[in-house]
C-alpha cells in the first residue's frame, strides 16, 4: 500500500501544477453550464406535464456536474497509458515491483483528484452567488451534505474502476479510439450527464439503474439536492461499495489474465 500511496501523492502534486489549464477549463465549464441551463429552462417552460425533478434541482445538478466534471466523465483519460500499451513500452511497466492494476488505479485516481481540486471550488463559489434562477442552492440538511460527499467519493472510485476496463480492452483491440468512444458514449448517457436519469423514459431508466454509470454522477448529485431521500441514499452508498468491490476484482482478474498473453516485439 505504501507504493500506491506514494504514486497517488506524487501524481497529485504533479497534477496540481497545471493551474492555467484548470482556469481555462473553469471558463469553458461556465459557458457550457449556462447553455445547458437555458435549454432546460425552455424545456420546463413548455412542458405539458410536471417533470419528476424540479428546475431548481436540475440547475444545482448541472453546476455540480460542471464543478466535478473530471470526477464523472470517462473521456478524461491518460493518453500515456494508451501509448504504453500500443507502442510496446508496457514492458517497462511489467518490470515494476508492484501490481500493475493497483499502480494504474492510483495514478488515474490522482489525475482526477488534482484536476477536480483546481476546478471545483471556483465554480461552486461563483455558482452560489449567481442571480436567480441560475444560482446553485445549498443541500437541504447537513446529513444530506455528508451523504453527498460520501457518495461522490465512492462514485470517483467506481468510475476509475470502470475506466480501467477501457485500458484493459486496448490490449485486445490495440485501438484506444474505439474503446474510448464506446465507454464515453455509454458512460455519459447512462450516468445522466446528457439527460438526468429521472427525465429518461421508464424503459431507459430501468437500464440505467442496472448499469454502474448512474452511481458515479446522477446518484450523488440528486442526493445533494434532496431529490433522493436519506434512507435511499444510504442504501445507494452500499450499492456503490458492492459495485466497487466487484469491478475491482473483475478488473484485476481480467488484467492479470491478459498480461499472461502479452507479447512484446522489437529491440
C-alpha positions as CSV (number, residue, x, y, z in Angstrom):
1,X,0.0,0.0,0.0
2,X,2.9,2.3,0.5
3,X,3.8,2.1,-3.1
4,X,0.3,3.0,-4.2
5,X,0.1,5.8,-1.7
6,X,3.4,7.3,-3.0
7,X,2.1,7.1,-6.6
8,X,-1.1,8.8,-5.6
9,X,0.7,11.6,-3.7
10,X,3.3,12.2,-6.4
11,X,0.8,12.3,-9.3
12,X,-1.5,14.5,-7.2
13,X,1.4,17.0,-6.7
14,X,2.2,16.9,-10.4
15,X,-1.4,17.5,-11.4
16,X,-1.7,20.5,-9.1
17,X,0.9,22.3,-11.2
18,X,-1.4,22.8,-14.2
19,X,-3.3,25.8,-12.8
20,X,-3.5,27.8,-16.0
21,X,-5.2,24.9,-17.8
22,X,-7.6,24.5,-14.9
23,X,-8.6,28.2,-15.1
24,X,-9.3,27.8,-18.8
25,X,-11.4,24.7,-18.0
26,X,-13.4,26.7,-15.4
27,X,-14.3,29.4,-18.0
28,X,-15.3,26.7,-20.5
29,X,-17.5,24.9,-18.0
30,X,-19.3,28.1,-17.0
31,X,-20.0,28.7,-20.7
32,X,-21.5,25.2,-21.1
33,X,-23.3,25.3,-17.8
34,X,-25.2,28.4,-18.8
35,X,-26.1,27.0,-22.2
36,X,-27.4,23.7,-20.7
37,X,-29.4,25.6,-18.0
38,X,-31.1,27.7,-20.7
39,X,-32.0,24.6,-22.7
40,X,-33.7,23.1,-19.7
41,X,-35.4,26.4,-18.9
42,X,-37.1,26.3,-22.3
43,X,-38.0,22.6,-21.8
44,X,-39.6,23.3,-18.4
45,X,-41.4,26.4,-19.6
46,X,-43.3,24.5,-22.3
47,X,-43.6,21.1,-20.5
48,X,-47.1,19.6,-20.9
49,X,-46.8,17.6,-17.6
50,X,-44.9,18.3,-14.4
51,X,-41.4,16.8,-14.7
52,X,-40.3,14.3,-12.0
53,X,-37.5,16.7,-10.9
54,X,-37.8,20.4,-10.4
55,X,-35.9,23.0,-12.4
56,X,-34.1,24.3,-9.3
57,X,-32.8,20.7,-8.7
58,X,-31.8,20.5,-12.3
59,X,-29.8,23.7,-12.1
60,X,-28.0,22.5,-9.0
61,X,-27.4,19.2,-10.7
62,X,-25.8,21.0,-13.7
63,X,-23.5,23.1,-11.6
64,X,-22.4,20.1,-9.6
65,X,-21.8,18.3,-12.9
66,X,-19.6,21.2,-14.2
67,X,-17.7,21.5,-10.9
68,X,-16.9,17.8,-10.7
69,X,-16.7,17.1,-14.4
70,X,-13.4,15.1,-14.2
71,X,-14.9,13.0,-11.3
72,X,-17.8,11.8,-13.5
73,X,-16.6,11.6,-17.1
74,X,-14.9,8.6,-18.7
75,X,-13.4,10.6,-21.6
76,X,-10.9,12.2,-19.1
77,X,-8.2,9.7,-19.9
78,X,-4.5,9.1,-19.6
79,X,-3.0,9.0,-23.1
80,X,0.3,7.9,-21.7
81,X,-1.2,4.5,-20.7
82,X,-2.7,4.1,-24.2
83,X,0.8,4.8,-25.7
84,X,2.4,2.3,-23.4
85,X,0.0,-0.4,-24.5
86,X,0.1,0.2,-28.2
87,X,3.8,1.0,-28.5
88,X,5.1,-2.0,-26.6
89,X,6.5,0.1,-23.8
90,X,4.3,-1.8,-21.5
91,X,7.4,-4.0,-20.9
92,X,8.8,-1.2,-18.7
93,X,5.6,-1.2,-16.6
94,X,5.8,-5.0,-16.1
95,X,9.3,-4.6,-14.6
96,X,7.9,-2.6,-11.7
97,X,8.0,-4.4,-8.3
98,X,4.2,-3.9,-7.7
99,X,0.9,-5.0,-9.1
100,X,0.1,-3.2,-12.3
101,X,-3.6,-2.8,-11.6
102,X,-3.1,-1.0,-8.3
103,X,-0.3,1.2,-9.8
104,X,-2.5,2.3,-12.7
105,X,-5.6,2.7,-10.4
106,X,-3.7,5.1,-8.1
107,X,-2.3,7.0,-11.0
108,X,-5.7,7.6,-12.6
109,X,-7.3,8.4,-9.3
110,X,-4.7,11.1,-8.6
111,X,-5.1,12.7,-12.0
112,X,-8.8,13.1,-11.5
113,X,-8.4,14.4,-7.9
114,X,-5.8,17.0,-8.8
115,X,-7.9,18.3,-11.7
116,X,-11.1,18.5,-9.7
117,X,-9.5,20.3,-6.8
118,X,-8.3,23.0,-9.1
119,X,-11.6,23.5,-10.8
120,X,-14.4,22.7,-8.4
121,X,-14.0,25.5,-5.8
122,X,-14.1,28.5,-8.2
123,X,-17.2,27.0,-10.0
124,X,-19.0,26.3,-6.8
125,X,-18.3,29.6,-5.2
126,X,-19.4,31.7,-8.2
127,X,-22.5,29.4,-8.8
128,X,-23.8,30.2,-5.3
129,X,-23.7,34.0,-5.9
130,X,-25.2,34.0,-9.4
131,X,-28.6,35.8,-9.9
132,X,-31.8,33.8,-9.8
133,X,-32.7,31.4,-11.4
134,X,-29.1,30.5,-12.3
135,X,-27.8,30.2,-8.7
136,X,-27.0,27.0,-7.0
137,X,-28.7,26.0,-3.8
138,X,-27.4,24.5,-0.6
139,X,-28.3,20.9,0.4
140,X,-31.5,20.6,2.5
141,X,-29.6,19.4,5.6
142,X,-26.1,18.7,6.9
143,X,-26.8,14.9,6.7
144,X,-27.6,15.3,3.0
145,X,-24.3,17.1,2.5
146,X,-22.3,14.3,4.3
147,X,-24.2,11.6,2.2
148,X,-23.4,13.6,-0.9
149,X,-19.6,13.8,-0.1
150,X,-19.6,10.1,0.7
151,X,-21.4,9.1,-2.5
152,X,-19.3,11.5,-4.6
153,X,-16.0,10.0,-3.4
154,X,-17.3,6.4,-3.8
155,X,-18.5,7.4,-7.3
156,X,-15.0,8.5,-8.1
157,X,-13.6,5.2,-7.0
158,X,-16.2,3.4,-9.0
159,X,-15.6,5.5,-12.2
160,X,-11.8,4.7,-12.0
161,X,-12.7,1.0,-11.7
162,X,-14.9,1.3,-14.7
163,X,-12.3,3.2,-16.7
164,X,-9.7,0.5,-16.0
165,X,-11.7,-1.8,-18.3
166,X,-11.2,0.8,-21.1
167,X,-7.4,0.5,-20.8
168,X,-7.6,-3.3,-20.5
169,X,-9.7,-3.5,-23.6
170,X,-6.9,-1.8,-25.6
171,X,-4.7,-4.8,-25.1
172,X,-7.2,-6.7,-27.3
173,X,-8.2,-4.0,-29.8
174,X,-4.9,-2.1,-30.0
175,X,-7.2,0.9,-30.8
176,X,-7.8,3.5,-28.0
177,X,-10.2,5.4,-30.2
178,X,-12.8,2.6,-30.4
179,X,-12.6,1.8,-26.7
180,X,-12.8,5.4,-25.7
181,X,-15.7,6.1,-27.9
182,X,-17.8,3.2,-26.7
183,X,-17.1,3.7,-23.0
184,X,-17.6,7.5,-23.2
185,X,-20.9,7.4,-25.1
186,X,-22.4,4.7,-22.8
187,X,-20.9,6.1,-19.7
188,X,-22.0,9.7,-20.2
189,X,-25.5,8.9,-21.3
190,X,-26.4,6.4,-18.6
191,X,-24.6,8.4,-15.9
192,X,-27.2,11.2,-16.5
193,X,-24.7,13.7,-17.9
194,X,-26.7,14.3,-21.1
195,X,-30.2,13.8,-19.7
196,X,-30.7,13.4,-16.0
197,X,-32.0,9.9,-15.3
198,X,-35.4,11.0,-13.9
199,X,-36.2,12.6,-17.2
200,X,-35.5,9.5,-19.2
201,X,-38.3,7.2,-20.4
202,X,-39.2,4.4,-17.9
203,X,-37.5,1.7,-20.0
204,X,-34.3,3.6,-20.2
205,X,-34.4,4.3,-16.5
206,X,-34.5,0.6,-15.9
207,X,-31.4,0.1,-17.9
208,X,-29.6,3.0,-16.2
209,X,-30.4,1.6,-12.7
210,X,-28.8,-1.7,-13.6
211,X,-25.5,-0.3,-15.1
212,X,-22.9,1.1,-12.8
213,X,-22.6,4.5,-14.6
214,X,-25.6,6.1,-12.8
215,X,-23.9,5.7,-9.4
216,X,-21.0,7.9,-10.4
217,X,-22.9,11.1,-11.2
218,X,-26.7,11.0,-11.2
219,X,-26.9,9.4,-7.7
220,X,-24.6,11.8,-5.7
221,X,-25.9,14.9,-7.5
222,X,-29.5,14.0,-6.6
223,X,-28.5,13.1,-3.0
224,X,-27.1,16.7,-2.7
225,X,-30.4,18.3,-3.8
226,X,-32.5,16.0,-1.6
227,X,-34.3,14.5,-4.6
228,X,-33.1,11.1,-3.3
229,X,-34.2,10.7,0.4
230,X,-31.7,9.9,3.1
231,X,-32.7,6.3,3.6
232,X,-32.5,5.6,-0.1
233,X,-29.1,7.4,-0.2
234,X,-27.7,5.1,2.5
235,X,-28.9,2.0,0.5
236,X,-27.3,3.6,-2.6
237,X,-24.0,4.0,-0.9
238,X,-24.0,0.3,0.0
239,X,-24.7,-0.5,-3.7
240,X,-21.8,1.7,-4.7
241,X,-19.5,-0.2,-2.4
242,X,-20.7,-3.5,-3.8
243,X,-20.1,-2.3,-7.4
244,X,-16.5,-1.1,-6.5
245,X,-15.5,-4.4,-4.9
246,X,-17.0,-6.4,-7.8
247,X,-15.5,-4.2,-10.6
248,X,-12.0,-4.0,-8.9
249,X,-12.0,-7.8,-8.5
250,X,-13.1,-8.4,-12.1
251,X,-10.6,-5.7,-13.4
252,X,-7.7,-7.3,-11.6
253,X,-8.6,-10.7,-12.8
254,X,-9.0,-9.5,-16.4
255,X,-5.7,-7.6,-16.4
256,X,-3.7,-10.4,-14.9
257,X,-5.1,-12.9,-17.5
258,X,-4.3,-10.5,-20.4
259,X,-0.8,-9.8,-19.1
260,X,0.0,-13.6,-19.3
261,X,-0.6,-13.4,-23.0
262,X,1.2,-10.2,-23.8
263,X,3.9,-10.4,-26.4
264,X,6.4,-7.5,-26.8
265,X,8.3,-7.3,-30.0
266,X,11.2,-5.2,-31.1
267,X,14.7,-4.2,-29.9
